[in-house]
């Protein structure tokens, strides 16, 4: 490669923004990272700065910027400097780079960038790093389990700069114990920050990262309050998971400049569908309304109109609002509080399809046959008018119970709702025909008292009105994916791959014990799963079998590589229907608009955007789980010593998680509480088996437990298994029920 073939500044921009700003002062750009690595490979030896600069024909006035380039390559693990200050390639030194994943017990792993086997880090190595740091390691042997064990060569990038935790005092010294248990080292509090008392929850700014010889040091920059203060669990989760909860000043300014209502000039170039009696149907507590629906008979089939809030009209690509939305990735729904993806003026106002006001929307207008097949569709921007804000409960009561109050609420909209219901029945049949998996799940809702603490937990009843709207949204999403595929425009697909070979083998081994089998050989289809689910519906162990089948599947993610959606049995599937609360939906809207305008939308590298959106989705889920776990723990504090019945919801090497009946709370029965025996974990069978007694504890077993403790600091609830009321193991079939009855009074179930 010659000097003139080096990467131009426009190609370098993403890799090194500082260089991009500065290099414009000179006529000739610096060599690319790839070219620098190529020269080091050709030389075959470590090279000092001057030698490397000479080999690459770097001019004196470029040295400062060349140094920035080399430092950036070091930071990203592409280069390494030895003790003599010479640069070398990590691969040449048998070095590997990756991200540290800490464990509460003090050890950790390096998740390698190349996806190969994780490298174990012992407690001594973990002294100089935190969970989330990027490092270069050298494999030095194997640990006692035969895993590759590493030694840290260099810390490339620190993953923690602010940490939230609880202040503790030891021998007159203040420390902060991190809320994130993966950060296994307490932080020494330095003078000069805010003054907190033991027990306070604080945010500390790290001024010294951990090292082999010294613990991390931080300065208190924020005092959040006491542990049990109302809403503290959310404040902790926001900081622990680094969730953006405040909009930038630029985004706020942009939001303030937006109009309060749809202006006449905004309606230009849009179809007017204000005459259609569109309605929103959502939960009782919903505040942002993404979608509105309308259905009418069309020949022997139906016309379905799904109108979605046109967020892309107000949030321009690259704007401050767009950057904040991308950083968040999605709205986060905590109990009693929402961290929205967009400012309230948009999410609850201008972009929310509120009743009896004009709103801008993007429409999926579909013609669907009597068998539930989408025959034709088109997308277009429009202006709409929602004729009512209805709830699932109202619609279900009007359609299925003929409730007088509900019928009075829907009034003249009833015929349109009846059309929606008839279409829904046809779509359900089409769903069954294509073999989509329909796992039955249960959801709960927390009811809070005046102190913002849980008063009780109640089941959320999912009625047919929920499913009706779900099928309408699925139809719109499928049309969006097909539209973009047909026009060969890149997009983020919602992909869901089938089971891995390893998970499939474990599932088949488990099913064999129940006299069941999954069809499809090495590549089972969605229909094979659906057929097996149908077989198990009437069995007493249906919940157990469904849980194990569900866990055999992979997690859905966002990706530009369309591999289909296994669970829904779609060849292509995108998210189009929630641009207020999901960034991928906003991207899909922009892509559709680009196609309609004979243009091409390119927000950046689609693969990286997909990875980011998948990560923010997981981040939101983890933060929500933390908050819910803390609230449930607080709720159980005054129930210590009480007895409850429940079912084994998960089996792990260290015990059983039990979900309690009626109050819908989960806790752990530690393996030490199972009795005087050595219990061995069988992952494929989802059970713990006693070595001497052959006592088995399996997923879905019925048990009786006593609450031992509810620890707010760890958000953990511990149970004790009651010996005088042994669990009844889930019967595998009618014959097993009979056998179980015969064994009543003989203690826990024995292995065969």
Secondary structure, 3 states (H helix, E strand, C coil): CCHHHCCCHHHHCCCCHHHHHHHHHCCCCCCCHHHHHHHHHHHCCCECHHHHHHHCCCCHHHHHHHHHHHHHHHHCCCCEECCCCCEECHHHHCCEEEEEEECCCCCEEEEECCCCCCEEECHHHHCCCCCCCEEEEEEEEECCCCCEEEEEEEEEECCCCEEEEEEEEECCEEEEEECCCCCCCCEEECCCCCCCCCCEEEEEEEEECCCCCCCCEEEEEEEEEECCCCCHHHHHHHHHCCCCCCCCHHHHHHHHHCCCCCCHHHHCCCEECCCCCCEEEECCCCCCCCEEEEEEEECCEEEEEEEEECHHHHCCCCCHHHHHHHHHCECEEECCEEECCCCHHHHHHHCCCCECCEEEEEEEEEEECCCCCEEEEEEEEEEEEECEEEEHHHHHHHHHCCCHHHHHHHHHHHHHHHHHHHHHHHHHHHHHHHCCCCCCCCEEEEEECCCCCEEEEEEECCCHHHHHHHHHHHHHHHHHHHHHHHCCCCCCEEEECCCCHHHHHHHHHHHHCCCCCCCCCCCCCHHHHHHHHHHHCCCCCHHHHHHHHHHCCCCCEEECCCCCECCCCECCCCCCCCCCCEHHHHHHHHHHHHHHCCCCCCCCCHHHHHHHHHHHHHHHHHHHHHHHHHHHHHHHHHHCCCEEEEEEEEEECCEEEEEECCCCCEEEEEHHHCCCCCEEEECCCCEEEECCCCEEEECCCEEEEEEEEEECCCCEEEEEECCCCCCECCCCCHHHHHHHHHCCCCCCCECC
